[in-house]
Amino acid sequence: MDFVIAIEKVRQEWLGRVRVIEDDVSPSMLRRIAAMLDLDPDAYPRGTLLPTHWVSLFAQESARQGDIGADGHPEPGVTLPPIPLPRRMGAGRRVRLPGTLRVGDALVKRAEVAGIEPKMARTGTICVLTMRHTYLVGGETIAVDEFDAIYREAVPPGTPSPVNPGTPAPDDAAWRQAAQVSNALVFRYSAITWNAHRIHYDADYAREAEGYPALVQNGGLTMQLLLDAAVANAPGLRLIGYTARLTRPIYVGARITLAGSAASEGRMRAWAADAEGKLCAEMELDFA
């Protein structure tokens, strides 16, 4: 009951709050993004049209160092609601991409607290935080990203974190490609997105404090790799929206498979699977 009361207080104080973050889609940042994605860093001069889904790599929160908590995230209440559960992980998103993005654009992000929902799950009490990120260029909306994060209870020291046992990934792929989730790749993605969550780089913390067997891959990076692969396998089409769901952790150093169906009538399914063939992420993509 105390948890329900605490969550209701957070809802009353935080639901609907908006933070505005301004950023430039700068050539220097594009060089870093391209290099991280193993693309030519010199291929993105000012004015270059970009994949609009790359917009999530910009306008990140920049909490002061003194506001960073023990897990590497900003302390509760600094940039996100003070939900009284200690562990936060990305879960999924729903994205619309009505506009275009170019190198040199002046970007504005409106980050709105859109939902705070306590639930009972197989692993215990959780709370789902939904952030609605609206990206604008010149006053026009180019993307709307509703992102879900799940807050969980702490695991007792030395206890393994509960993990979804997993289901087999689809076996009817029209395309597939392998990817290596290396330490360097995860580090570079975390640097670009200013994500200091210690489960991505501090193995002792990941094991001892959060109960994982190894460093955990960043879920945003999984989505980025899968989106880029899907778009590359839909030549001549423009991505206008997608939904995504993370279903099972991927550990740093793992080899994964990115796969999907052929684009048909403007739709495509895509997914990521681990070395055991278990489904780790899935997407439904819309093209025009």
Residue pairs with C-beta under 8 A, 6 or more apart in sequence:
3 84
3 118
3 125
4 118
6 84
7 83
7 84
7 116
7 118
7 127
10 81
10 82
10 83
10 84
10 116
11 116
13 81
14 81
14 113
14 116
15 113
15 114
15 115
15 116
16 112
16 113
17 112
17 113
18 110
18 111
18 112
18 113
19 61
19 79
19 110
19 111
20 108
20 109
20 110
20 111
21 59
21 60
21 61
21 108
21 109
21 111
22 59
22 106
22 107
22 108
22 109
23 58
23 59
23 60
23 107
23 109
24 104
24 105
24 106
24 107
25 50
25 58
25 101
25 102
25 103
25 104
25 105
25 106
25 107
26 103
26 104
27 44
27 45
27 46
27 103
27 104
29 57
29 58
29 192
30 41
30 44
30 48
30 50
30 103
31 41
31 42
31 44
32 41
32 188
32 191
32 192
33 54
33 57
33 192
34 40
34 41
34 43
34 44
35 41
35 188
36 185
36 188
36 189
36 192
37 224
37 228
44 50
44 103
45 103
46 103
46 104
47 102
47 103
47 104
48 102
48 103
49 100
49 101
49 102
50 101
50 102
50 103
51 101
51 227
51 228
51 231
51 239
52 97
52 99
52 100
52 101
52 142
52 143
52 239
53 95
53 97
53 143
53 227
53 231
53 239
53 242
54 101
55 101
55 107
55 135
55 142
55 143
55 145
56 133
56 143
56 145
56 220
56 224
57 192
57 193
57 224
58 107
58 109
59 107
59 108
59 109
59 135
60 193
60 194
60 195
61 74
61 79
61 111
61 194
62 194
63 74
63 78
63 79
67 74
67 75
67 78
68 74
68 75
68 196
69 75
69 76
70 209
71 86
71 87
71 197
71 198
71 199
71 205
71 209
71 210
72 195
72 196
72 197
72 198
72 199
72 202
73 88
73 196
73 197
74 80
76 82
76 83
76 84
80 113
80 129
80 131
81 113
81 116
81 129
83 116
83 127
83 129
83 151
85 125
85 126
85 127
85 151
85 152
85 153
86 151
86 152
86 153
86 154
87 151
87 152
87 153
87 154
87 155
87 210
88 129
88 149
88 150
88 151
88 152
88 197
89 149
89 150
89 152
89 219
89 246
90 147
90 148
90 149
90 150
90 219
90 220
90 246
91 128
91 148
91 149
91 150
91 219
91 245
91 246
92 147
92 148
92 243
92 244
92 245
92 246
93 145
93 146
93 147
93 148
93 223
93 243
93 244
94 145
94 146
94 243
95 143
95 144
95 145
95 146
95 241
95 242
95 243
95 244
96 143
96 144
96 240
96 241
97 142
97 143
97 239
97 240
97 241
98 141
98 142
98 143
98 144
98 240
99 137
99 140
99 141
99 142
99 143
100 142
101 107
101 137
101 142
101 143
105 137
105 138
106 137
106 138
107 135
107 136
107 137
108 135
108 136
108 137
109 133
109 134
109 135
109 136
110 133
110 134
110 136
111 131
111 132
111 133
112 131
112 132
112 133
112 134
113 129
113 130
113 131
114 130
114 131
114 132
114 146
115 128
115 129
115 130
116 127
116 128
116 129
116 130
117 127
117 128
117 130
118 125
118 126
118 127
119 125
119 126
119 127
119 128
120 126
122 162
123 152
123 153
123 162
124 152
124 153
125 152
125 153
126 150
126 151
126 152
126 153
127 150
127 151
128 148
128 149
128 150
128 151
129 148
129 149
129 150
129 151
130 146
130 147
130 148
131 146
131 147
131 149
132 144
132 145
132 146
132 147
133 143
133 144
133 145
133 146
133 147
134 141
134 143
134 144
134 145
135 141
135 142
135 143
135 144
135 145
136 142
155 161
155 162
155 210
155 211
157 208
157 209
158 208
159 211
160 211
160 212
160 213
161 210
161 211
161 212
163 248
163 249
164 247
164 248
166 247
166 248
166 274
166 276
166 278
166 279
166 280
167 247
167 278
167 279
168 277
168 278
168 279
169 257
169 259
169 271
169 272
169 273
169 277
169 278
169 279
169 280
170 259
170 269
170 271
170 279
172 261
173 259
173 260
173 261
174 233
174 260
174 261
174 262
175 229
175 233
175 259
175 260
175 262
176 257
176 258
176 259
176 260
177 229
177 257
177 258
177 259
178 255
178 256
178 257
178 258
179 225
179 229
179 255
179 256
179 257
179 258
180 254
180 255
181 217
181 221
181 250
181 251
181 252
181 253
181 254
181 255
181 256
182 252
182 253
183 201
183 215
183 252
183 253
185 221
186 200
186 201
186 215
186 217
186 218
186 221
186 252
187 200
187 201
189 195
189 218
189 220
189 221
189 224
190 196
190 197
190 200
190 201
190 218
193 218
193 220
195 218
195 220
197 218
198 205
198 206
198 209
199 205
199 206
199 210
199 212
199 215
199 216
200 215
200 216
200 217
200 218
200 252
201 215
202 215
203 214
203 215
206 212
206 214
206 215
206 216
207 213
207 214
212 249
212 251
213 251
214 251
214 252
214 253
215 251
215 252
215 253
216 249
216 250
216 251
216 252
217 249
217 250
217 251
217 252
217 254
219 246
219 281
222 246
222 250
222 256
222 272
222 280
222 281
223 244
223 246
223 281
223 283
225 258
225 272
226 244
226 258
226 270
226 271
226 272
226 281
226 283
227 239
227 242
227 270
227 283
227 285
229 258
229 260
229 270
230 239
230 260
230 268
230 270
230 283
230 285
231 239
233 260
233 262
233 263
233 268
234 263
234 268
234 285
234 287
237 263
237 266
237 287
237 288
238 287
238 288
239 285
239 286
239 287
240 286
240 287
240 288
241 285
241 286
242 283
242 284
242 285
242 286
243 283
243 284
244 281
244 282
244 283
245 281
245 282
245 283
246 280
246 281
247 279
247 280
247 281
247 282
248 274
248 278
248 279
248 280
249 280
250 256
250 272
250 274
250 280
254 274
254 275
255 275
256 272
256 273
256 274
256 275
256 280
257 272
257 273
258 270
258 271
258 272
259 270
259 271
259 272
259 273
260 268
260 269
260 270
260 271
260 283
261 268
261 269
261 270
262 268
263 285
263 287
266 286
266 287
266 288
267 284
267 285
267 286
267 287
268 284
268 285
268 287
269 282
269 283
269 284
269 285
270 282
270 283
270 285
271 279
271 280
271 281
271 282
271 283
272 279
272 280
272 281
272 282
273 279
273 280
274 280
